[in-house]
Amino acid sequence: MTSATTPPVTVIVGGCGHVGLPLGVALAGAGQRVFALDIDPAKVAKVNNAEVPFIEAGLPEALAAVRAAGTFEATLDPTTITAANTVIVVIGTPVDEHLNPDPNEVVTAVTGLAHLLCDGQLLVLRSTVYPGVTRRVAEALTQRGLRLDVACCPERLAEGVALPELRSLPQIIGADTPAAIERAVRLFDGVAPSCLVVSTAAAELAKLFTNVWRYLKFAAANQFFMLADGAGVDYAEVYRAITTDYPRARDLPAPGLTAGPCLFKDTMQLSAYSDNTFALGHAAMLINEGLPSYIVRRVEEQFDLRTACVGILGMAFKANVDDTRSSLSYKLRRLLRFRAARVLCADPLLDDPRLVPVAEVIAEADLILIATPHDDFAGLEFRQPVVNVWDMTLRIRP
Ligand SMILES: NC(=O)c1ccc[n+]([C@@H]2O[C@H](COP(=O)([O-])OP(=O)(O)OC[C@H]3O[C@@H](n4cnc5c(N)ncnc54)[C@H](O)[C@@H]3O)[C@@H](O)[C@H]2O)c1
């Protein structure tokens, strides 16, 4: 470990991913010596070459700066952990194909590193964890004779704008001892503008509730949209009437495909935590996951898909990112493949051999669906009918 004159060493387990990399770069920029420990050799090589493996505003410049300063390094070597003052774990809790979260995943990942962890280190859980995981991790380490300070400091940043949000949003610090609180708050010195200190149990739930709240709001928006649209009422008009200069409805989101690596998964985590009594969460899941079928049904009412080539523009889960995790564009593709003669998909931000160029979709398709509202699609001109699923109408525009 470091002396008072050398910078503190932080190792981030899962450090080359969407959560770990912006944080690691920010910590290195704030004076820490950071190692991004990862199991993916391709990502490690890229990051050490100062290339960011995904789209994230401001990160390429910030990574280049800390690489040039020699304060940030990606590594495949887990033994870096032994020299760390702080170990941050960003490995997540996956939900399986039966929608069950595996709360043991994070505990197993940390205990798998127990032989490398040392007394006196600060261990921070940064990913969204199943409630109670932080306490289980702390107990598991104690049972192995290790004395670490353990904290849960969940990340609440929107993908694509992680760095600016890290610098502008308060950081939740979940810790149950004065030492863990003091050290976790110090970790975010010069990175986050302020810290909110709560218990580990409160931090875990705060993070889950934050994501689930967002998922529920999108579900309300999507349900309203389907109700109005299904009744033949122009939802754009309804939305304008609700939200214009009316403060209590200002946060009603626009309808759209609700996807990505976190919201659905975390709603299912909360559902499992409530012994599957979280009826509101299940209803939200049915609505949000049901929107692609509703879109296809509405399109089918207006267009004979059976002999048509349908083009889908946008396969990333949201605008202007290159992340396809849990993207509903793929669900849309599956539904359309069953109904249409041919389906062609394009996304200019993705490097995926199953996709074709945007120009090919525009040249070949009889009908186009814009499934992700990338800025790149804004100026496109189409010779065929188009449905933009983000336009608050599923009427086919000639
Ligand atoms: N992406 C987001 O916007 C976001 C926001 C908040 C919370 N989270 C949470 O953070 C977790 C991680 O998300 P992410 O988006 O960073 O995922 P990611 O897939 O982008 O990154 C995870 C990284 O961990 C690496 N990894 C996996 N297992 C490892 C191991 N055993 N040792 C070392 N490295 C390992 C992977 O190679 C990858 O680079 C998610 O489960 C989610 O709960 C994500």
The ligand as a MOL file (V3000), in Angstrom:
LIG
                    3D

  0  0  0     0  0            999 V3000
M  V30 BEGIN CTAB
M  V30 COUNTS 44 48 0 0 0
M  V30 BEGIN ATOM
M  V30 1 N -24.4120 0.7670 -17.6480 0
M  V30 2 C -25.0190 1.5600 -16.7940 0
M  V30 3 O -25.4920 2.6350 -17.1700 0
M  V30 4 C -25.1270 1.1970 -15.3260 0
M  V30 5 C -25.5530 2.1750 -14.4540 0
M  V30 6 C -25.6420 1.8990 -13.1030 0
M  V30 7 C -25.3090 0.6450 -12.6480 0
M  V30 8 N -24.9080 -0.3210 -13.5120 0 CHG=1
M  V30 9 C -24.5440 -1.6090 -12.9260 0
M  V30 10 O -23.1790 -1.8960 -13.0840 0
M  V30 11 C -22.9890 -3.2400 -13.5090 0
M  V30 12 C -21.9220 -3.2250 -14.5570 0
M  V30 13 O -22.4750 -2.5560 -15.6730 0
M  V30 14 P -21.6280 -2.0740 -16.9020 0
M  V30 15 O -22.5890 -1.3200 -17.7560 0
M  V30 16 O -20.3720 -1.4370 -16.4740 0 CHG=-1
M  V30 17 O -21.2760 -3.4780 -17.5780 0
M  V30 18 P -20.1570 -3.7140 -18.6890 0
M  V30 19 O -20.4590 -5.0400 -19.2840 0
M  V30 20 O -20.0370 -2.5300 -19.5630 0
M  V30 21 O -18.8280 -3.7900 -17.8220 0
M  V30 22 C -18.5120 -4.8320 -16.9740 0
M  V30 23 C -17.0230 -5.1090 -17.1420 0
M  V30 24 O -16.6480 -6.0690 -16.1680 0
M  V30 25 C -15.7720 -7.0120 -16.7810 0
M  V30 26 N -15.8370 -8.1990 -15.9490 0
M  V30 27 C -16.8220 -9.1180 -15.8680 0
M  V30 28 N -16.5410 -10.0420 -14.9390 0
M  V30 29 C -15.3370 -9.6850 -14.4150 0
M  V30 30 C -14.5070 -10.2420 -13.4140 0
M  V30 31 N -14.8570 -11.3570 -12.7660 0
M  V30 32 N -13.3390 -9.6180 -13.1250 0
M  V30 33 C -12.9770 -8.4920 -13.7590 0
M  V30 34 N -13.7380 -7.9180 -14.7250 0
M  V30 35 C -14.9030 -8.5150 -15.0460 0
M  V30 36 C -16.2770 -7.1370 -18.1880 0
M  V30 37 O -15.2950 -7.6350 -19.0740 0
M  V30 38 C -16.6670 -5.6830 -18.5050 0
M  V30 39 O -15.5960 -4.9570 -19.0690 0
M  V30 40 C -24.3500 -3.7000 -14.0690 0
M  V30 41 O -24.6560 -4.9720 -13.6390 0
M  V30 42 C -25.3300 -2.7250 -13.5270 0
M  V30 43 O -26.0330 -3.2790 -12.4730 0
M  V30 44 C -24.7960 -0.0620 -14.8510 0
M  V30 END ATOM
M  V30 BEGIN BOND
M  V30 1 1 1 2
M  V30 2 2 2 3
M  V30 3 1 2 4
M  V30 4 1 4 5
M  V30 5 2 4 44
M  V30 6 2 5 6
M  V30 7 1 6 7
M  V30 8 2 7 8
M  V30 9 1 8 9
M  V30 10 1 8 44
M  V30 11 1 9 10
M  V30 12 1 9 42
M  V30 13 1 10 11
M  V30 14 1 11 12
M  V30 15 1 11 40
M  V30 16 1 12 13
M  V30 17 1 13 14
M  V30 18 2 14 15
M  V30 19 1 14 16
M  V30 20 1 14 17
M  V30 21 1 17 18
M  V30 22 2 18 19
M  V30 23 1 18 20
M  V30 24 1 18 21
M  V30 25 1 21 22
M  V30 26 1 22 23
M  V30 27 1 23 24
M  V30 28 1 23 38
M  V30 29 1 24 25
M  V30 30 1 25 26
M  V30 31 1 25 36
M  V30 32 1 26 27
M  V30 33 1 26 35
M  V30 34 2 27 28
M  V30 35 1 28 29
M  V30 36 1 29 30
M  V30 37 2 29 35
M  V30 38 1 30 31
M  V30 39 2 30 32
M  V30 40 1 32 33
M  V30 41 2 33 34
M  V30 42 1 34 35
M  V30 43 1 36 37
M  V30 44 1 36 38
M  V30 45 1 38 39
M  V30 46 1 40 41
M  V30 47 1 40 42
M  V30 48 1 42 43
M  V30 END BOND
M  V30 END CTAB
M  END
